[in-house]
Amino acid sequence: MHKHYLPTLVTLTLLFFLTNLCNAQTTIIAKNATWKYLDDGSNQGTSWQATAFSDVSWSSGTSVLGYGSIGGITLGTSSINNNPTTYFRKSFTLTSTAYDNIDLNLLVDDGAVVYLNGTQLLSDNMPGTWSYSSFASGATSSEDDYENFVVPSTALVTGTNVIAVEVHNANATSSDLGFDLEVILNPTAAYIVNSGDNWDYLDDSNAPTTGWNSDTNWSIPAAWDNGPSLLAYGTIDGRTTATALNNVATTVAYFRTEFTITDTSVVSYFDLDFVRDDGIVIYVNGVEVHRDGISAGTVTNTTEANQSIGGADEGAWNNVIVTPSLLHQGTNIIAASVHQVDPYPSSSDIGFDLRFETLDQITPSITRGPYIQNTTDTSAIVRWSTDVPSASSVQFGTVHGTYGSSTDSSSFISDHEIMITGLTPDTKYYYHLSTDGTDTVGRYDNTYFFKTAPTPGDKSGTIGMWILGDQGQTGAGQTGVHTTFLNTTFRDSMDIILMLGDNAYNSGTDAEFTTGLFNTRLDSVIRNTPMYSTVGNHEVRYATAHSISTPETTPYYQIYNFPTQGEGGGLASGTESYYSWDYGNVHFMSINAEEETLDSASSTMWSWCKSDLQQNTMDWIIVIVHQGPYTKGSHNSDSETEHVKFRENFLPLLERYGVDLTMSGHSHSYERSKFVKGHYGTSGTYSSSTHDVDGGFGRMPGSGSLTNDCAYEKVSVGPTAGEGAIYCTAGSSSKKGSYSINHPVMSVNWNEYGSVYVEVNDNKLSYWFLQDDGDTTDYFQILKDTDFDSVHVLTDSAVTLTASWPEGPYLWSTGATTRSITTSKLGADSTFYVQNIGGSTPCMIDSFKVDFPSLVRYPFTEVDTVGMTSLDADGSVVIRATEHTVADANGWYYYYNTQEEDALVFAVRNSASGGNTLPIDNVIDYVEVRKANIYNRLQEGTDSFLMVLPIDWNVAPLTQPNGGMDIKFYFDPAEMAAFTVVADSIDGTNTDLVTNRVWFKASQGGGTSFLNSDITVDSVANFTDLTSLLVAAPNYTTGVGSVDGTAWINEGNGKNFIQFNGLTSFSGGGLSQTLYDPTPIPLSWLAFNASWIGKNAQLIWQTASERNSDYFTIERLTNDGEFMEIGRLPGGGNSNSVLTYQFEDVNASSLASNRISYRIKQVDFDGSVSYSNIRTLTKETMDLVSIYPNPAQEEIQIEIDNELLGQNYNLEIYNLKGDLILKESLKDSNKQSVSLTDMVSGHYVVVIRTAEKLFTYRLIKE
């Protein structure tokens, strides 16, 4: 069996067992076999490699042999000593040497040299020269993977053969060593078509007639010749020409031959080898199966190759595996067209040969990957490539080694792509690749994993991103950049990789991606970290050089999977050319400055970018683009078109929506800007006074050895909202030069290899430039919405204060060094501050003014001092009533002021059912009424808020009753009404006040509440009767006047009372009004729904609470992607109640667009805004079904258009958890009602289904 000779890189293998069509492969040494070994550290010279060497004194053991921990593998023999070199031998016997080549599947930690009968077959991870005392070139990154090598079979002999292996440790202190080897002999091929067979051919520059490559009945024209391969003219290096072609001037030569398959059902694969100089297209029965050196598109007799083949490559065999699905029972056609890169006389030769065989077993090698793509919060893509087509399977789980789930594909393909869905956000998953339970990739290696993204908007964790620019040039610079980063602690915290283009040099070919991206040290991280990229000019060159009109078919777009449908957040772009996604609280955008139009007026990408930014709700915006706005490195942004257009047309748009960081490459230098805004011209138009938001370095003191000043600061609201951004050209990850790099907008410039690492933690962005020599030569931080000048907190209780920046250091005015502190209960206005460092000039200072609530004393016109028995320490007037009347006809005893009998205070009786039997005077000692300030009597944590309290009662018991008692508290409504005027005045002029007022709070002994809930209202003008204010409940009532207490019919407090029944203990209560809310609640969106009511679009929204809310603007999306105001409703000011708003767009049906989108914009008195979600209606459902009223209480009306009548349609109502609440068949009539009486108040989804259509509405049940 013919196989590729593989370089000494980690190559992962999957076994696929195929139908036996020829002599089977022979596994001559299996995995986990018994080997002889010597581990005494001695110098064995070379004789130990020979067949005649005696190893009888050596130890023996079962592989895997070694010591320490080799991934997740259990060692068969684990007593090997730690020496630079350990020797292994195993013999086997052959009766024939008719084998084409040998497959070696080698597991080694760390380096090895393999010999067969004294002939070296391979060395892996070894220096150029070595001895018994040499160490391997380094520690292997995949110690428990089997690496496949195909080696010649020429050293095999009949009789005894010996495989000898010397394994070298990485260093003298290595913690482990391991070895195993599987040896498979591949039989000599039985070619169906072989080199030297006859071919029909045409080489006269003309195109063949139809059917030349497919029709078995095609008559060979006279212009065709026939002869054995190799067919050529000129000289094909390394080969002897069997048939000389006639026409040296032909651009294309055509070849065909026939072969017979008697039974296609037993065919699994064809292994096809070919020689071509320069390009070739191969067909089986008229279907193209392979092209090499020929650009995509239609191939004609004038199509030239896109590559020039020379030297030994001219006569070398190239391999491709062909699936059998194209074969016919009986006669088949294999054909080829061979193309010159330039016709004669520019090219002196052309050549062709071809052979193929059937395979009984094949070991596809993973030639690329695996690598992770496009992770969202619930999905991820695993990709890899194999050298032959095969099925795909990925098994995964959250515990390494335990893979409870799998995603599979039975399609036989070479480029594998498996999407795993249904995952949990922000979760690490281990995975491995397998097929039919045979060999696996990643089962024992815990570096095969991926992590799902956090839920969009989640800011609880840190997001790390490694950024590489123009990294595709192989060499020491690229290796140094990769190695430096992978040796930092950033490697373990990295979440994504951002690539700034030019990941493959020089022309973006697939082979260049292999060498410049996949066969680099990136291999160890792209297997677990997703890559996102923007296209570079060198990747675009592929399409230009190969005349490709569809860029999406070029290698760059075939290699990656980018989010095009908004699956990762952001607005769907529909193309991988430009796209966006969210990760945590960061919004990312990839912009294509190479292939897309950059003029704002005609650019589809510009319009998408604008719409995407308008809909973004993430805290941070990071943009990647290949050609950025500013550079004076290997390119000049003042004069080069893409740089200029991006700066002039895209920067104003990006800055309008608050972009924070724009990363670019192209120029092979490192240049990082100041914190700037509004610089859209050439470098000569830059002005620091105009364009600098902060001209410093942006470095917090104490954060490193470079020049420090302070972090850049940015705000999200106010007149300077969104101002300030960093622009970085970082195109030196594999190429650099000596450039002037003197653009005035730049703050830091280096002609050095390097890469960038960025972390986002809540409202802090941190940035580092890491040079290839390990130095960190630039860093900065951006902080958002920090450095509070004065935060007012209104409370009389303990309060927790938190610094605005997420990472220390912190130094509080109290001496605390934590991010948050909790104060004790305060008795006066207090100020606290926190700063990021000690001393007099810190960068960050948050100041907190804790306002102690000033009590509002109502200036009573009459303070009844007659009968006054005491004054409280706070100055409150206390009236004590100890006298009471005899029981009236209803059992009531009335307490009154002994000095003013008209001043009725309190009444009590034993409850009719289960009532108290003790004498009243044995239970109640006295009743007190207090007026004015009773603040100090409030319980902290329960009644701890600022009040105006004109009346407070307290019942002082001698003992608690042995049964229930009913009580009445009396009050003067005029006094309450007068007091409300004062409260309303304060409420209307102080924005810290709330309109919600608590009118009665009461508790009985032990803190048990009198009430089911506090009695609250929004506004009351007349207090003659409290009945309208109270929540209906069985244990309290209200009344006006009394006929029982004759002394109080006309005057005094006897006009109004509030009554409580069945009390078993006493404490106190009061009529009150809450003015200050210690924990203000901003506007809270509860729901927003859009639906058709006839031809009008009905919009309904609710707020759970509002704070300082001025008005709502109703906005509709226009055709150019802008939201336009179409109406306005006043807000609720300050409210803790659920408020419902409705608006109808009467013009909706007349709009040209079929889809109509709305959102609600809420505006505070101070100009701050917030937005609802977007709701969209389509005209297909207009007029067909209407549901009203909405909100509804008892029932809803459903109107159904005639178009739906005569069908079976059903109504379903679900709650927001997805539970089905109501389901019924609707009548076949235009209008009908549905009862909601059995449904509790809340939000629901109404679904009306027909056989062909589904209508969905949001419903509010009050």
Secondary structure as UniProt FT lines:
FT   STRAND          12..13
FT   STRAND          16..17
FT   STRAND          26..29
FT   TURN            31..32
FT   STRAND          34..38
FT   TURN            45..46
FT   HELIX           47..49
FT   TURN            51..52
FT   TURN            56..57
FT   STRAND          59..62
FT   STRAND          65..67
FT   TURN            71..72
FT   STRAND          85..94
FT   STRAND          99..109
FT   STRAND          111..116
FT   TURN            117..118
FT   STRAND          119..124
FT   TURN            132..133
FT   TURN            143..144
FT   STRAND          147..152
FT   TURN            154..155
FT   STRAND          159..168
FT   TURN            172..173
FT   STRAND          177..187
FT   STRAND          191..193
FT   TURN            195..196
FT   STRAND          198..202
FT   TURN            210..214
FT   TURN            216..217
FT   TURN            222..223
FT   STRAND          225..228
FT   STRAND          231..233
FT   TURN            237..238
FT   STRAND          243..244
FT   TURN            248..249
FT   STRAND          252..261
FT   HELIX           264..266
FT   STRAND          270..277
FT   STRAND          279..284
FT   TURN            285..286
FT   STRAND          287..292
FT   TURN            301..302
FT   HELIX           311..314
FT   STRAND          318..322
FT   HELIX           324..326
FT   STRAND          330..339
FT   TURN            344..345
FT   STRAND          350..358
FT   STRAND          361..362
FT   STRAND          365..373
FT   STRAND          380..397
FT   TURN            400..401
FT   STRAND          405..420
FT   TURN            425..426
FT   STRAND          428..434
FT   TURN            436..437
FT   STRAND          440..441
FT   TURN            446..447
FT   STRAND          449..451
FT   TURN            456..457
FT   STRAND          462..468
FT   HELIX           476..486
FT   HELIX           490..493
FT   STRAND          496..499
FT   HELIX           510..513
FT   HELIX           514..518
FT   TURN            521..522
FT   HELIX           523..526
FT   TURN            527..528
FT   STRAND          531..533
FT   HELIX           537..545
FT   TURN            546..547
FT   HELIX           551..553
FT   HELIX           555..559
FT   TURN            567..568
FT   STRAND          579..583
FT   TURN            584..585
FT   STRAND          586..591
FT   TURN            593..595
FT   TURN            600..602
FT   HELIX           604..615
FT   STRAND          620..625
FT   TURN            637..639
FT   HELIX           641..645
FT   HELIX           646..650
FT   HELIX           651..656
FT   TURN            657..658
FT   STRAND          661..664
FT   STRAND          670..673
FT   STRAND          675..676
FT   HELIX           683..685
FT   HELIX           688..691
FT   STRAND          692..694
FT   TURN            701..702
FT   STRAND          712..714
FT   TURN            719..722
FT   STRAND          725..730
FT   TURN            744..745
FT   STRAND          746..750
FT   STRAND          754..761
FT   TURN            762..763
FT   STRAND          764..771
FT   TURN            772..773
FT   STRAND          776..784
FT   STRAND          791..794
FT   STRAND          800..802
FT   STRAND          811..812
FT   TURN            813..814
FT   STRAND          820..822
FT   STRAND          830..835
FT   STRAND          845..851
FT   TURN            866..867
FT   STRAND          868..871
FT   TURN            873..874
FT   STRAND          877..881
FT   STRAND          883..884
FT   TURN            889..890
FT   STRAND          893..897
FT   TURN            898..899
FT   STRAND          900..910
FT   TURN            912..914
FT   HELIX           920..923
FT   STRAND          924..931
FT   HELIX           935..937
FT   TURN            940..942
FT   STRAND          947..957
FT   STRAND          964..971
FT   HELIX           973..989
FT   TURN            991..992
FT   STRAND          997..1003
FT   HELIX           1005..1007
FT   STRAND          1015..1017
FT   HELIX           1026..1029
FT   TURN            1034..1035
FT   STRAND          1036..1040
FT   HELIX           1046..1048
FT   TURN            1052..1055
FT   STRAND          1056..1063
FT   STRAND          1068..1074
FT   STRAND          1084..1093
FT   TURN            1094..1095
FT   STRAND          1096..1117
FT   TURN            1119..1120
FT   STRAND          1123..1135
FT   STRAND          1139..1145
FT   TURN            1146..1147
FT   HELIX           1148..1150
FT   STRAND          1155..1164
FT   TURN            1165..1166
FT   STRAND          1169..1171
FT   STRAND          1175..1178
FT   HELIX           1179..1181
FT   TURN            1182..1184
FT   STRAND          1185..1188
FT   STRAND          1195..1200
FT   HELIX           1202..1204
FT   TURN            1205..1206
FT   STRAND          1210..1215
FT   TURN            1216..1217
FT   STRAND          1220..1225
FT   STRAND          1231..1235
FT   TURN            1237..1238
FT   STRAND          1242..1249
FT   STRAND          1254..1261
//
